[in-house]
Amino acid sequence: MDALALEATGNKRVANGAVVPAPLPVQAQSKRKPAKKTKKAVVFFEVEILDAKTKDKLCFLDKVEPNATIGEIKSMFHKSHPQWYPARQSIRLDPKGKSLKDEDVLQHLPVGTTATFYFRDLGAQISWVTVFLTEYTGPLVIYLLFYFRVPFIYPPKYDFTTSKHWVVHLACMCHSFHYVKRLLETLFVHRFSHGTMPLRNIFKNCTYYWGFAAWMAYYINHPLYTPPIYGEQQIRIALIIFLFCQIGNFSIHIALRNLRPPGSKTRKIPYPTKNPFTWIFLLVSCPNYTYELGSWLGFTLMTQCLPVAFFTLVGFIQMTVWAKGKHRSYLKEFRDYPPLRSPILPFIL
Amino acid sequence: MASSEEDGTVEEKENNNKKRTKSTLATAWLTFYNIAMTAGWLVLAMAMTRFYIQKGTHKGLYRSIARTLKFFQTFALVEVGHCAIGIVRTSVIVTGVQVCSRIFMVWFITNSIRQIQSEESVILFLVVWTVTEITRYSYYTFKLLNHLPYFIKWARYNLFIVLYPVGVVGELLTIYAALPFVRRSGMYSMRLPNKYNVSFDYYYCLIIVMLSYIPLFPQLYFHMLRQRRRMLHGEVIVEKDD
């Protein structure tokens, strides 16, 4: 009786303190259910996290909400192991399986009410934005050092002199424009799928970009530089190709950005828009890489420099690998993916 | 880097884990290839020994075996193909790097720079290579024939401990001896100005090659030591996952 009274007064105010039988169903033997807004009984999950390699129990979380996401579970795990921030956690159902996504909801996963996850440390992570900004600022600065013939690069009599060939000035403008464009796109245009990448990538990537920039810049700005064989004609055609592909590349980046609402990671099939530069989507899955290749071919033609050709080739190989991967994942994800499209070169590759 | 010790161990791991039905043609070809290479390097070993016994000096030894050496060492490029088409379960890149480093030593150093052919360091690495290759190819041959004498296995996983560093010393000394001749002749080099706007200095390239031994040699050496522990003593080594 007292228990009922307590419950009753909990729900209804009684002016004179008299017990008013509350219009609640009889719940004298009911368990202490937490007060929830949902009408149904809430079954909490228990989550245990094991090390994927050693199978040690690293963490046990009880009272996890069924609609908790993997991202929230990662935050909880981080609290008990502060050295593993969420970005470096790989949570998976199977020790050798694929990583679960942050957006995955606990109750939609094939687990019982006691879920067992396996954890792998991805190593120190660094944000994509940081990596991009660092790897693109390097070439911008380095090229200019060679352009202005800063001391200790060329014989001292050439320090701080300028090249007598106007194509060298043009090349500097194009190269600098290209990397400024990339920096601005990183800051204002791109919407990244992943927040972070392994820390060691920044050393690898910077070595690649900075190293090649120095190698190219050394020869283009060299006092003994030889201008293109076909002179002004060659340079003009090269410049047109370069600018065309720069605009094209930018158009594609804008089109891809517009596919994705801000802050989301949705993936949709890109289609041509009103911008003619995007019509290449009819034939190619990754036209941003196609235009990038075109820009560097233009730059190679403009400077007629073998290191630039080499850089273009290496970049093309890498971009082809990426384009093929992206094309494959498009095909896997979308049943109605346009069959006419090739990964990077229309009809060829 | 002279050694090709680590090739077959990945192969062994695969054989232990799952039954690989290799086509009979592939097995027949590989058996023939490994027998032929064992024979080739045995011929080289005998020719070198005979020269030294007859002449009592190493001067002119390289010239006498140059053709055979070039043939068999270059033919080893085929091994990259084996990995590429999958009849040998090793990484294409690892095999490629090893074979290329040998090709580099033979064609771009010893063959093209006459003046260093009578250096002692050349004999040093030639002897090391010969012993290593005879052991390696006979190991593969016996494995393919499913009859591996323990002493071959022992040789393959123990001789490298001494041979590998000695071989590296021989190679480095040879490259070092070649440097003044490269500088003087300006061989394989290209200077500015030219219409490709590129330059290449073989002298500095060789210096970089020599320096690259410093990071690469310990990595390969310790990898082979780990393989040895696994193959001979069955220790389970927890490899660092990438």
Interface residues (C-beta under 8 A of the other chain):
Chain A: K53 R120 Y219 I220 H222 L224 Y225 T226 I229 T303 Q304 C305 L306 P307
Chain B: L192 P193 N194 K195 Y196 N197 V198 S199 V238 D241
